[in-house]
Amino acid sequence: MNTNLEHDMEDSSLPSRTKRKEQVEELQYLGIELTKLSKEKIKKLDLPENLREAIKEAQRLTANGAVRRQNQYIGKLMRNVDAENIRQQLNYLNGDSIKSTQILHLAEKWRDQLLDSDSSLNQFIENYSDFDIGELRSLIRAVRKERELQVNRNFTKLFRFIKIVIEEHNK
């Protein structure tokens, strides 16, 4: 009788069968989210090679049964990785994280400052080093010239360049 009580206490420390099933399904849903990403976004994620290949295969498949089996396989692979880390990377890529939002706002602020005054260029160079200064200068000149002509071809390029410099600096 005493052994049953001890056995029950040991089992209570383990998650219930339902809880384990929910965790496995969560991992499978995360894997399915990964299969919906573009190839470029998948390249940016830090994933094990076998998981990356399984995701590529799932994206290639079209038959429902094959897709379902591949998603189950991806869910199985997900059990051996740090799912929380992948979830954070995914949130960052999708722009859901606070950090990515802050970087976007900072890049917008710098873009506006760089276009408004030449002195802010020196500040930017002091704060963020290790980038092509010549490319930044030419983008700023191009955007200023396009403003006069009321064209915005390089405006987004300038923003992306600044954003990448800030992201590289914050790694």
Buried (B, 14 or more C-beta within 10 A) or exposed (E): EEEEEEEEEEEEEEEEEEEEEEEBEBBBEBBBEBBEBEEEBBEEBEBEEEBBEBBEBBBEBEEEEEBEEBBEBBBBBBEEBEBEEBBBBBBBBEEEBEEBEEBBEBBEEBBEBBBEEEEBBEEBEEEBEEBEEEEBBEBBEBBEEBEEEEEEEBBEBBBEBBBEBBBEEEE
